[in-house]
Structure formats: structure tokens, C-alpha cells
Amino acid sequence: LYDMPHVFIDREKHFGKALWIHRNGSTRANGPKRMSHHPIFSQTGEPAFIPSSMSTPAYLGVGTDENESTFFSASHGTGRRKKPASDAVLKKTDLFEKMEHRQVKLYNAKSKGAIMQDSAYYKDVEEVITGMEDNKIIKAVAKMEPVAVLMY
């Protein structure tokens, strides 16, 4: 099992110096060389979880050794769009229909904010993953499709 915070500050060595690295909306994604103390991650790289909206895939990736320019950081999610996509829902009943159409069960969506978790408000996960892979930030290793969402 592995867990990672969404916002944190940590003392790390980069470019031969001990630095305080603050990550907000991003996560550490060390490559295998920087994980030499770990029996598994020294071969794979550090895990990086990239969630998306509640009805679109999430990815598990691993950090690469070529990611030094970002201080071995990766996006910890797709991020929100500046403007929602054209298929944005306006009512909760529409949200439930959209989720049902995508075969994702939605539980406890009582708050008004549930609509803001619709996929139309988030960037395209495939574009985000492709961008991070093309720039050697992470290597995607698993794509996970949602089946149920429990809202808080």
C-alpha cells in the first residue's frame, strides 16, 4: 500500500543542495535512482496517483529519472477547467443520469456541490497523462475505471 499527500513541504536534496520543496496539487514522483533504498521502487520509480473526475478514469504512474527539472514532481490530479465543457450538467437529476449512462453508481450526493464534481469541470485525463508521459514526468502503469462514488 502507498499513500501520498496533496499539499506538503519536505526537505529534499536537488542539484547538490538541501532545499525545502513545497508541493500543492502535485506529488513527489522520484525515479528509480532516487528510490535506491526501497526494494521495489528502486526498480519501478515512486508511485504517483493521478485522479480525475468521479466518472472518468484515474491513473497510477511511477516517477522517472528524467524528471529532475520539476524537482521530481507530478500532477496529483487532472485539475479543473477554466470553463466547464459543453456537456456540463445543471441539475442533480442530470448528474445521476450522466453517471448511470457511464455505469458509475453515485451514493450520498446530497450537497449542491455534487454537480461541480461532474467530469465537465475537469481537464481531460488522457491529455494530462499524455503530457506527463511525453515530458518524462511519469510512466503510466495502470488505468482505473470508476464503478462507484461515495460523496462526503
Backbone as a chain_set.jsonl record, in Angstrom:
{"seq": "LYDMPHVFIDREKHFGKALWIHRNGSTRANGPKRMSHHPIFSQTGEPAFIPSSMSTPAYLGVGTDENESTFFSASHGTGRRKKPASDAVLKKTDLFEKMEHRQVKLYNAKSKGAIMQDSAYYKDVEEVITGMEDNKIIKAVAKMEPVAVLMY", "coords": {"N": [[0.832, -1.186, 0.0], [0.322, 2.319, -0.56], [0.508, 5.774, 0.074], [-0.099, 9.263, -0.462], [0.341, 12.733, 0.167], [-1.604, 15.641, -0.812], [-0.951, 18.272, -0.525], [2.053, 19.458, 0.654], [5.173, 20.013, 2.421], [8.633, 19.43, 2.199], [11.959, 18.505, 3.084], [14.438, 18.145, 0.765], [17.029, 16.817, -1.35], [18.335, 18.446, -4.089], [19.983, 19.109, -7.119], [22.44, 19.073, -5.832], [22.007, 20.47, -3.488], [20.45, 20.962, -0.282], [17.101, 21.473, -0.091], [13.975, 23.134, 0.676], [11.05, 21.815, -0.411], [7.969, 22.66, -1.64], [4.912, 21.312, -2.343], [1.882, 21.687, -3.961], [-1.106, 20.525, -4.92], [0.283, 18.808, -6.349], [2.498, 15.983, -6.441], [5.19, 14.069, -5.034], [7.373, 12.379, -7.263], [9.592, 10.442, -7.577], [12.217, 9.019, -9.536], [13.525, 5.687, -10.267], [16.315, 5.72, -9.512], [16.485, 7.603, -7.418], [15.115, 6.283, -5.512], [16.625, 4.323, -4.367], [16.897, 3.113, -1.872], [14.666, 1.573, -1.498], [13.17, -1.631, -1.841], [11.409, -2.311, -3.98], [10.535, 0.071, -5.331], [12.938, 1.045, -6.193], [13.348, -0.192, -8.513], [11.141, 0.404, -10.042], [10.363, 3.097, -9.763], [8.882, 5.82, -7.912], [5.491, 5.535, -6.793], [2.79, 7.369, -8.282], [-0.279, 8.818, -7.964], [-2.913, 9.725, -10.076], [-5.739, 11.164, -9.976], [-9.006, 11.823, -11.416], [-12.08, 13.146, -12.558], [-15.205, 12.153, -10.95], [-16.366, 10.373, -12.685], [-14.627, 9.583, -14.619], [-11.59, 7.942, -15.773], [-8.908, 7.125, -13.456], [-5.377, 7.25, -12.925], [-2.489, 5.261, -12.234], [0.805, 5.956, -11.888], [4.41, 5.931, -12.287], [7.321, 7.59, -11.077], [9.984, 9.041, -13.067], [13.494, 8.886, -13.933], [14.224, 11.033, -15.458], [13.022, 13.361, -14.651], [14.01, 15.584, -13.304], [13.921, 18.409, -13.629], [11.481, 19.261, -12.638], [11.77, 18.982, -9.99], [11.314, 16.372, -9.371], [8.48, 16.017, -9.375], [4.958, 15.445, -9.85], [1.748, 15.943, -11.362], [-1.034, 15.882, -9.195], [-3.616, 14.968, -9.952], [-6.095, 15.84, -12.442], [-6.881, 18.461, -12.577], [-8.943, 21.426, -12.587], [-11.074, 22.725, -15.167], [-10.979, 25.949, -16.785], [-13.345, 26.887, -17.835], [-16.417, 25.126, -17.838], [-16.942, 22.105, -19.767], [-18.973, 21.613, -22.73], [-20.902, 19.695, -22.17], [-21.694, 19.954, -19.539], [-23.525, 19.342, -16.559], [-26.534, 20.724, -15.165], [-28.376, 20.219, -13.253], [-29.015, 18.072, -10.447], [-30.426, 15.742, -11.045], [-29.768, 15.388, -13.712], [-27.065, 14.895, -13.406], [-27.086, 12.412, -12.07], [-28.214, 10.87, -14.12], [-26.228, 11.088, -16.089], [-24.086, 9.838, -14.795], [-25.16, 7.28, -14.479], [-25.393, 6.548, -17.161], [-22.703, 6.291, -17.742], [-22.179, 4.111, -16.299], [-21.533, 4.291, -13.565], [-22.045, 4.164, -10.193], [-23.539, 6.428, -8.003], [-23.382, 7.54, -4.739], [-24.896, 9.104, -1.921], [-24.999, 11.81, -2.771], [-25.774, 14.48, -1.767], [-25.143, 17.155, -1.374], [-25.1, 20.502, -2.772], [-22.818, 20.977, -4.129], [-22.186, 18.684, -5.497], [-22.676, 18.646, -8.231], [-20.558, 20.128, -9.203], [-18.552, 18.304, -9.28], [-18.781, 16.939, -11.56], [-17.625, 15.491, -14.618], [-17.34, 17.385, -16.64], [-16.226, 19.615, -15.547], [-13.579, 19.172, -15.194], [-10.211, 18.78, -16.437], [-9.237, 16.906, -19.357], [-8.371, 13.654, -18.709], [-6.824, 11.891, -20.247], [-5.322, 13.595, -21.885], [-3.82, 14.93, -19.938], [-2.299, 12.826, -18.824], [-0.91, 11.955, -21.125], [0.596, 14.273, -21.632], [2.252, 14.331, -19.337], [3.625, 11.917, -19.667], [4.869, 12.309, -22.181], [6.647, 14.303, -21.486], [8.304, 12.982, -19.825], [7.753, 12.858, -17.089], [6.195, 11.09, -15.61], [5.589, 7.545, -15.88], [2.852, 5.926, -17.035], [1.226, 3.223, -15.486], [-1.09, 1.874, -14.792], [-4.547, 1.989, -15.506], [-7.508, 3.025, -14.095], [-10.897, 2.431, -13.94], [-13.787, 4.091, -12.78], [-16.343, 2.696, -10.673], [-18.096, 3.133, -8.628], [-19.082, 5.871, -6.541], [-18.727, 7.441, -3.491], [-19.97, 10.127, -1.976], [-18.992, 12.722, 0.263]], "CA": [[0.0, 0.0, 0.0], [1.083, 3.56, -0.657], [-0.338, 6.959, 0.184], [0.662, 10.491, -0.672], [-0.443, 13.941, 0.423], [-1.924, 16.541, -1.927], [-0.241, 19.518, -0.21], [3.039, 19.21, 1.707], [6.509, 20.586, 2.29], [9.6, 18.429, 2.633], [13.369, 18.827, 2.841], [14.951, 17.198, -0.217], [18.274, 17.218, -1.998], [18.216, 18.657, -5.529], [21.096, 19.854, -7.711], [23.52, 19.135, -4.858], [21.662, 21.328, -2.349], [19.283, 20.609, 0.532], [16.09, 22.504, -0.326], [12.603, 22.895, 1.104], [10.198, 21.699, -1.594], [6.55, 22.759, -1.31], [4.06, 20.819, -3.422], [0.468, 21.984, -3.761], [-1.78, 19.988, -6.094], [1.234, 17.916, -7.017], [3.035, 14.985, -5.536], [6.547, 13.643, -5.354], [7.415, 11.261, -8.212], [11.002, 10.115, -7.781], [12.559, 7.907, -10.408], [14.161, 4.554, -9.584], [17.621, 6.034, -8.915], [16.288, 8.316, -6.152], [14.434, 5.361, -4.6], [17.568, 3.204, -4.226], [16.732, 2.487, -0.557], [13.437, 0.785, -1.458], [13.365, -2.867, -2.611], [10.58, -2.367, -5.193], [10.513, 1.342, -6.055], [14.258, 1.251, -6.802], [13.256, -0.781, -9.853], [9.986, 0.924, -10.784], [10.089, 4.51, -9.541], [7.896, 6.059, -6.857], [4.12, 5.621, -7.29], [2.113, 8.662, -8.368], [-1.69, 8.637, -8.275], [-3.464, 10.855, -10.807], [-7.192, 11.04, -10.061], [-9.705, 12.713, -12.336], [-13.419, 13.385, -12.023], [-15.795, 10.951, -10.371], [-16.881, 9.459, -13.711], [-13.589, 9.33, -15.62], [-10.524, 7.102, -15.216], [-7.753, 7.599, -12.691], [-4.177, 6.522, -13.333], [-1.353, 5.033, -11.359], [2.041, 6.081, -12.642], [5.643, 5.91, -11.498], [8.257, 8.644, -11.434], [11.096, 8.676, -13.949], [14.775, 9.51, -13.61], [14.382, 12.211, -16.315], [12.08, 14.361, -14.152], [14.719, 16.457, -12.361], [13.579, 19.829, -13.779], [10.286, 19.544, -11.836], [12.105, 18.534, -8.64], [10.693, 15.05, -9.281], [7.077, 16.223, -9.012], [3.946, 15.127, -10.859], [0.406, 16.433, -11.058], [-1.826, 14.968, -8.361], [-4.975, 15.128, -10.444], [-6.168, 16.48, -13.752], [-7.122, 19.896, -12.432], [-10.243, 21.909, -13.058], [-11.102, 23.561, -16.374], [-11.352, 27.351, -16.551], [-14.774, 26.911, -18.148], [-16.873, 23.743, -17.994], [-17.186, 21.604, -21.119], [-20.342, 21.839, -23.208], [-21.839, 18.699, -21.633], [-21.835, 20.143, -18.087], [-24.891, 19.199, -16.045], [-27.006, 21.869, -14.389], [-29.231, 19.718, -12.178], [-28.581, 16.791, -9.884], [-31.045, 14.63, -11.779], [-28.943, 15.199, -14.915], [-25.811, 14.288, -12.962], [-27.349, 10.99, -11.833], [-28.393, 10.242, -15.436], [-24.916, 11.02, -16.741], [-23.308, 8.812, -14.095], [-25.762, 5.988, -14.817], [-25.001, 6.28, -18.55], [-21.293, 5.871, -17.703], [-22.176, 2.913, -15.451], [-20.899, 4.604, -12.285], [-23.064, 4.357, -9.161], [-23.267, 7.6, -7.169], [-24.023, 7.435, -3.432], [-24.858, 10.198, -0.949], [-24.726, 13.087, -3.452], [-26.79, 15.381, -1.236], [-24.735, 18.565, -1.386], [-25.225, 21.238, -4.031], [-21.518, 20.911, -4.778], [-22.011, 17.431, -6.245], [-22.654, 18.972, -9.661], [-19.22, 20.638, -9.53], [-17.648, 17.166, -9.426], [-19.046, 16.365, -12.876], [-16.438, 15.434, -15.483], [-17.266, 18.58, -17.491], [-15.482, 20.657, -14.834], [-12.19, 18.73, -15.062], [-9.438, 18.603, -17.67], [-9.247, 15.56, -19.916], [-7.338, 12.845, -18.057], [-5.916, 11.311, -21.248], [-4.396, 14.664, -22.282], [-2.914, 15.176, -18.809], [-1.371, 11.692, -18.749], [-0.045, 12.026, -22.307], [1.541, 15.368, -21.411], [3.26, 13.938, -18.348], [4.478, 10.871, -20.251], [5.69, 12.917, -23.239], [7.691, 15.095, -20.835], [9.053, 12.046, -18.974], [7.476, 13.137, -15.68], [5.787, 9.776, -15.1], [5.225, 6.484, -16.814], [1.585, 5.353, -16.586], [1.297, 1.761, -15.373], [-2.425, 1.295, -14.622], [-5.706, 2.862, -15.71], [-8.586, 2.507, -13.254], [-12.213, 2.965, -14.28], [-14.651, 4.146, -11.597], [-17.583, 1.921, -10.679], [-18.972, 3.712, -7.611], [-18.56, 7.061, -5.868], [-19.39, 7.793, -2.24], [-19.7, 11.536, -1.697], [-18.937, 13.046, 1.683]], "C": [[0.871, 1.242, 0.0], [0.107, 4.721, -0.582], [0.53, 8.182, -0.033], [-0.23, 11.697, -0.413], [-0.615, 14.778, -0.843], [-1.219, 17.889, -1.764], [0.754, 19.204, 0.902], [4.345, 19.928, 1.403], [7.494, 19.581, 2.871], [11.008, 18.908, 2.287], [13.926, 17.74, 1.93], [16.244, 17.73, -0.812], [18.057, 17.279, -3.511], [19.391, 19.501, -5.996], [22.222, 20.079, -6.701], [23.238, 19.99, -3.64], [20.459, 20.762, -1.599], [18.296, 21.765, 0.424], [14.768, 22.111, 0.325], [11.741, 22.912, -0.153], [8.741, 21.695, -1.129], [5.749, 22.312, -2.528], [2.604, 21.058, -3.048], [-0.262, 21.54, -5.027], [-0.854, 19.112, -6.917], [1.778, 16.956, -5.971], [4.455, 14.632, -5.944], [6.468, 12.432, -6.284], [8.87, 10.965, -8.55], [11.16, 8.951, -8.747], [13.264, 6.816, -9.629], [15.477, 4.899, -8.894], [17.48, 6.72, -7.56], [15.58, 7.446, -5.109], [15.314, 4.153, -4.292], [17.443, 2.466, -2.892], [15.521, 1.555, -0.487], [13.569, -0.458, -2.349], [12.562, -2.942, -3.916], [10.694, -1.077, -6.006], [11.868, 1.694, -6.661], [14.298, 0.658, -8.215], [12.177, -0.119, -10.703], [9.899, 2.442, -10.813], [8.996, 4.639, -8.498], [6.485, 6.152, -7.436], [3.596, 7.059, -7.287], [0.673, 8.394, -8.795], [-2.205, 9.892, -8.96], [-4.972, 10.638, -10.937], [-7.765, 12.038, -11.065], [-11.07, 13.016, -11.725], [-14.0, 12.07, -11.508], [-16.349, 9.984, -11.418], [-15.867, 9.166, -14.816], [-12.43, 8.575, -14.971], [-9.53, 7.861, -14.342], [-6.574, 6.741, -13.133], [-3.235, 6.335, -12.157], [-0.136, 5.112, -12.261], [3.221, 5.904, -11.712], [6.553, 7.016, -12.007], [9.377, 8.123, -12.317], [12.371, 9.383, -13.496], [15.012, 10.786, -14.42], [13.568, 13.41, -15.835], [12.727, 15.396, -13.224], [14.274, 17.92, -12.445], [12.32, 20.222, -13.005], [10.508, 19.185, -10.368], [11.412, 17.203, -8.338], [9.266, 15.155, -8.738], [6.179, 15.825, -10.176], [2.618, 15.721, -10.413], [-0.325, 15.404, -10.206], [-3.299, 15.163, -8.693], [-4.96, 15.863, -11.77], [-6.314, 17.989, -13.653], [-8.455, 20.292, -13.046], [-10.072, 22.749, -14.319], [-11.42, 25.002, -15.985], [-12.838, 27.547, -16.806], [-15.22, 25.47, -18.332], [-17.072, 23.378, -19.467], [-18.665, 21.757, -21.464], [-21.351, 20.843, -22.646], [-22.018, 18.801, -20.112], [-23.299, 20.026, -17.67], [-25.251, 20.413, -15.195], [-27.857, 21.444, -13.202], [-28.717, 18.368, -11.7], [-29.189, 15.599, -10.609], [-30.262, 14.334, -13.058], [-27.614, 14.531, -14.56], [-25.999, 12.79, -12.745], [-27.533, 10.242, -13.156], [-27.051, 10.055, -16.145], [-24.059, 9.918, -16.112], [-23.847, 7.415, -14.437], [-25.378, 5.585, -16.245], [-23.551, 5.78, -18.621], [-21.085, 4.648, -16.812], [-21.375, 3.109, -14.166], [-22.016, 4.899, -11.288], [-22.641, 5.499, -8.244], [-24.085, 7.502, -5.884], [-23.861, 8.733, -2.654], [-24.529, 11.56, -1.574], [-25.776, 14.116, -3.045], [-26.424, 16.852, -1.372], [-24.932, 19.19, -2.763], [-23.928, 21.159, -4.828], [-21.286, 19.649, -5.593], [-21.913, 17.695, -7.742], [-21.263, 19.425, -10.092], [-18.18, 19.521, -9.645], [-17.871, 16.429, -10.746], [-17.793, 16.448, -13.745], [-16.272, 16.678, -16.348], [-16.45, 19.702, -16.851], [-13.992, 20.328, -14.703], [-11.521, 18.602, -16.424], [-9.472, 17.139, -18.09], [-8.075, 14.748, -19.367], [-6.349, 12.265, -19.067], [-4.894, 12.345, -21.714], [-3.375, 14.937, -21.184], [-1.865, 14.066, -18.723], [-0.405, 11.717, -19.929], [1.004, 13.116, -22.142], [2.634, 14.997, -20.423], [4.173, 12.841, -18.888], [5.402, 11.449, -21.324], [6.857, 13.716, -22.663], [8.494, 14.292, -19.816], [8.929, 12.361, -17.477], [7.081, 11.841, -14.976], [5.697, 8.796, -16.254], [3.935, 5.89, -16.262], [1.699, 3.834, -16.57], [-0.068, 1.103, -15.188], [-3.484, 2.37, -14.823], [-6.867, 2.235, -14.949], [-9.895, 3.212, -13.589], [-13.087, 2.99, -13.026], [-15.9, 3.281, -11.77], [-18.587, 2.469, -9.669], [-18.267, 4.889, -6.948], [-19.397, 7.299, -4.621], [-19.009, 9.223, -1.918], [-19.744, 11.76, -0.193], [-19.86, 14.181, 2.018]], "O": [[2.001, 1.231, 0.489], [-0.998, 4.647, -1.121], [1.742, 8.146, 0.184], [-1.418, 11.681, -0.738], [0.134, 14.636, -1.809], [-0.925, 18.564, -2.751], [0.362, 18.74, 1.972], [4.585, 20.383, 0.285], [7.23, 18.96, 3.9], [11.208, 19.631, 1.311], [13.895, 16.558, 2.272], [16.516, 18.93, -0.782], [17.65, 16.298, -4.133], [19.753, 20.486, -5.352], [22.874, 21.123, -6.703], [24.136, 20.219, -2.83], [19.565, 20.163, -2.197], [18.607, 22.895, 0.799], [14.472, 20.93, 0.506], [11.707, 23.908, -0.875], [8.33, 20.848, -0.336], [5.894, 22.872, -3.614], [2.153, 20.683, -1.965], [-0.057, 22.12, -6.094], [-1.175, 18.726, -8.041], [1.538, 17.111, -4.774], [4.862, 14.875, -7.08], [5.608, 11.567, -6.118], [9.321, 11.209, -9.67], [10.349, 8.025, -8.773], [13.572, 6.997, -8.451], [15.731, 4.414, -7.791], [18.263, 6.454, -6.649], [15.464, 7.84, -3.949], [14.801, 3.076, -3.988], [17.846, 1.307, -2.794], [15.368, 0.821, 0.49], [14.028, -0.354, -3.487], [13.007, -3.584, -4.867], [10.921, -1.116, -7.215], [11.946, 2.547, -7.546], [15.185, 0.979, -9.007], [12.278, -0.081, -11.929], [9.41, 3.014, -11.787], [8.269, 3.683, -8.229], [6.296, 6.787, -8.474], [3.92, 7.852, -6.404], [0.43, 7.816, -9.854], [-1.966, 11.002, -8.485], [-5.433, 10.006, -11.888], [-7.086, 12.969, -11.499], [-11.194, 13.13, -10.506], [-13.375, 11.015, -11.614], [-16.762, 8.878, -11.068], [-16.213, 8.567, -15.835], [-12.305, 8.57, -13.747], [-9.346, 9.071, -14.478], [-6.756, 5.639, -13.652], [-3.195, 7.137, -11.224], [-0.055, 4.419, -13.275], [3.058, 5.747, -10.502], [6.564, 7.34, -13.195], [9.683, 6.931, -12.321], [12.316, 10.366, -12.757], [15.919, 11.551, -14.094], [13.444, 14.391, -16.569], [12.025, 16.022, -12.43], [14.252, 18.606, -11.424], [12.113, 21.407, -12.742], [9.555, 19.095, -9.594], [10.985, 16.945, -7.212], [8.896, 14.478, -7.779], [6.589, 15.864, -11.336], [2.4, 15.967, -9.227], [-0.245, 14.203, -10.463], [-4.114, 15.48, -7.826], [-3.946, 16.433, -12.171], [-5.907, 18.713, -14.562], [-9.01, 19.597, -13.896], [-9.046, 23.404, -14.507], [-12.063, 25.242, -14.963], [-13.51, 28.283, -16.083], [-14.491, 24.668, -18.915], [-17.337, 24.244, -20.301], [-19.497, 22.001, -20.59], [-22.549, 21.125, -22.647], [-22.446, 17.84, -19.473], [-24.193, 20.542, -18.341], [-24.385, 21.044, -14.588], [-28.042, 22.211, -12.257], [-28.074, 17.625, -12.443], [-28.539, 14.566, -10.769], [-30.11, 13.175, -13.445], [-27.103, 13.705, -15.316], [-25.173, 11.988, -13.182], [-27.066, 9.113, -13.301], [-26.779, 9.002, -16.722], [-23.392, 9.161, -16.817], [-23.073, 6.483, -14.657], [-25.074, 4.421, -16.505], [-23.219, 4.945, -19.463], [-19.955, 4.208, -16.6], [-20.64, 2.222, -13.733], [-22.838, 5.786, -11.518], [-21.507, 5.528, -7.765], [-25.31, 7.396, -5.921], [-22.817, 9.382, -2.72], [-23.844, 12.372, -0.952], [-26.568, 14.567, -3.872], [-27.307, 17.704, -1.473], [-24.93, 18.499, -3.782], [-23.938, 21.263, -6.055], [-20.289, 19.553, -6.308], [-21.146, 17.033, -8.44], [-20.834, 19.144, -11.211], [-17.05, 19.77, -10.064], [-17.225, 15.415, -11.014], [-16.998, 17.378, -13.61], [-15.152, 16.991, -16.751], [-16.031, 20.634, -17.537], [-13.229, 21.124, -14.157], [-12.179, 18.348, -17.432], [-9.709, 16.25, -17.272], [-6.917, 15.125, -19.547], [-5.158, 12.159, -18.772], [-3.727, 12.012, -21.917], [-2.197, 15.151, -21.469], [-0.676, 14.344, -18.566], [0.797, 11.52, -19.746], [2.171, 12.909, -22.472], [3.805, 15.309, -20.639], [5.369, 12.836, -18.597], [6.586, 11.113, -21.37], [7.923, 13.799, -23.272], [9.267, 14.853, -19.04], [9.866, 12.158, -16.705], [7.569, 11.537, -13.888], [5.725, 9.167, -17.427], [3.92, 5.397, -15.134], [2.202, 3.23, -17.517], [-0.2, -0.102, -15.402], [-3.335, 3.506, -14.371], [-7.176, 1.058, -15.135], [-9.985, 4.438, -13.527], [-13.123, 2.009, -12.284], [-16.438, 3.155, -12.87], [-19.794, 2.29, -9.834], [-17.044, 4.912, -6.81], [-20.625, 7.353, -4.686], [-17.849, 9.504, -1.618], [-20.456, 11.062, 0.529], [-19.942, 14.589, 3.176]]}, "num_chains": 1, "name": "protein.A"}
